[in-house]
Amino acid sequence: MRTILIGLIVLYQVTFSPDHGPLRFVTPTRACRFMPTCSDYAIDALNTHGTLRALPKILSRLLRCHPRSKGGYDPVL
């Protein structure tokens, strides 16, 4: 399951992601307010914690990523 989820995230990164894919050449600034980006965070969380423990962390991160968020450095713990 972890491999499938990581594959889907990588597919998103190379196609639609404004920070990783072809759109990075169109957008003048970074789209994700956090470092690492939300998709990189998701991959790190899946590799570090496995699927069941990573999913709540990923969901929490995605809910915190919005235009009014301060963002900043937020590593997977």
KEKE-3310 file (N, C-alpha, C; in steps of 0.2 Angstrom, whole numbers, plus 5000, padded with zeros to 4 digits):
npx = (5004:5010:5019:5011:5004:5015:5019:5008:5009:5021:5018:5008:5017:5025:5017:5005:5009:5013:5025:5034:5032:5029:5022:5030:5038:5029:5023:5028:5032:5035:5022:5018:5018:5026:5041:5048:5040:5022:5019:5032:5034:5023:5028:5040:5034:5027:5038:5045:5036:5027:5011:4999:5002:5007:4996:4987:4996:4999:4987:4984:4994:4991:4979:4983:4990:4986:4981:4982:4991:5006:5016:5033:5047:5044:5047:5046:5042)
npy = (4994:5006:5008:5010:5022:5031:5031:5037:5049:5054:5053:5064:5074:5075:5079:5088:5096:5112:5115:5105:5099:5103:5115:5123:5131:5141:5147:5161:5160:5149:5137:5129:5133:5127:5119:5104:5102:5099:5087:5081:5080:5070:5059:5057:5055:5043:5034:5034:5031:5022:5016:5017:5025:5036:5042:5050:5060:5066:5070:5080:5089:5093:5100:5111:5118:5132:5148:5157:5152:5152:5144:5138:5129:5112:5097:5079:5071)
npz = (5000:5004:4994:4983:4986:4987:4974:4968:4973:4968:4954:4954:4958:4946:4936:4940:4951:4957:4962:4959:4946:4928:4930:4938:4931:4927:4938:4948:4961:4975:4978:4989:5006:5016:5021:5021:5005:5004:4997:4997:5011:5013:5007:5014:5027:5024:5021:5033:5044:5040:5032:5040:5052:5045:5038:5046:5050:5037:5033:5043:5040:5027:5030:5037:5027:5020:5012:5023:5032:5041:5038:5034:5041:5043:5047:5045:5060)
capx = (5000:5014:5022:5006:5003:5021:5019:5003:5011:5026:5014:5006:5023:5028:5011:5001:5012:5016:5032:5039:5030:5030:5020:5035:5041:5024:5022:5034:5034:5033:5015:5018:5021:5030:5047:5048:5033:5017:5020:5038:5032:5019:5033:5044:5030:5026:5044:5047:5031:5022:5005:4994:5004:5008:4990:4985:5001:4999:4980:4985:4999:4987:4974:4987:4992:4981:4984:4983:4996:5013:5021:5039:5050:5040:5049:5042:5045)
capy = (5000:5012:5009:5013:5029:5035:5031:5042:5056:5055:5055:5071:5079:5076:5081:5094:5100:5119:5116:5100:5098:5108:5122:5127:5136:5146:5151:5164:5159:5143:5136:5127:5137:5123:5116:5102:5103:5094:5080:5078:5078:5064:5053:5056:5052:5036:5030:5034:5029:5017:5019:5019:5031:5042:5045:5056:5066:5069:5074:5086:5094:5096:5104:5117:5121:5136:5154:5161:5149:5155:5139:5137:5122:5107:5091:5073:5068)
capz = (5000:5004:4987:4978:4988:4985:4967:4966:4975:4963:4948:4955:4957:4939:4932:4942:4956:4955:4965:4956:4939:4923:4932:4942:4927:4926:4944:4950:4968:4978:4980:4996:5011:5020:5019:5014:5002:5007:4994:4999:5017:5013:5005:5020:5032:5022:5022:5040:5049:5037:5030:5045:5056:5041:5035:5050:5049:5031:5033:5047:5036:5021:5033:5039:5021:5016:5011:5029:5036:5042:5034:5038:5041:5046:5046:5048:5066)
cpx = (5004:5017:5017:5005:5009:5021:5014:5005:5017:5023:5011:5011:5025:5023:5008:5004:5015:5023:5037:5038:5032:5027:5025:5038:5036:5023:5028:5036:5032:5025:5014:5021:5026:5036:5048:5041:5029:5018:5027:5037:5028:5024:5037:5041:5029:5032:5046:5042:5027:5015:5000:4996:5005:5002:4988:4990:5000:4992:4981:4989:4995:4982:4977:4990:4987:4984:4986:4988:5002:5017:5027:5042:5046:5042:5045:5046:5042)
cpy = (5006:5013:5012:5020:5033:5036:5036:5049:5058:5057:5062:5076:5080:5079:5088:5098:5107:5120:5111:5099:5104:5115:5126:5132:5142:5150:5154:5163:5152:5143:5134:5131:5134:5121:5110:5103:5098:5087:5077:5076:5071:5058:5052:5052:5044:5031:5029:5030:5023:5020:5021:5024:5037:5046:5051:5062:5070:5073:5080:5091:5097:5101:5111:5121:5125:5143:5158:5158:5152:5151:5139:5130:5118:5100:5085:5071:5061)
cpz = (5000:4998:4982:4980:4986:4978:4964:4968:4970:4956:4949:4955:4950:4934:4934:4947:4954:4958:4962:4949:4934:4925:4936:4938:4925:4932:4947:4957:4970:4980:4987:5001:5016:5017:5023:5011:5004:5003:4996:5007:5018:5011:5011:5025:5031:5023:5029:5045:5046:5036:5035:5050:5052:5039:5039:5050:5043:5030:5037:5043:5031:5024:5035:5033:5018:5016:5017:5034:5036:5038:5038:5037:5046:5044:5048:5054:5068)
residu = (MET:ARG:THR:ILE:LEU:ILE:GLY:LEU:ILE:VAL:LEU:TYR:GLN:VAL:THR:PHE:SER:PRO:ASP:HIS:GLY:PRO:LEU:ARG:PHE:VAL:THR:PRO:THR:ARG:ALA:CYS:ARG:PHE:MET:PRO:THR:CYS:SER:ASP:TYR:ALA:ILE:ASP:ALA:LEU:ASN:THR:HIS:GLY:THR:LEU:ARG:ALA:LEU:PRO:LYS:ILE:LEU:SER:ARG:LEU:LEU:ARG:CYS:HIS:PRO:ARG:SER:LYS:GLY:GLY:TYR:ASP:PRO:VAL:LEU)
# end
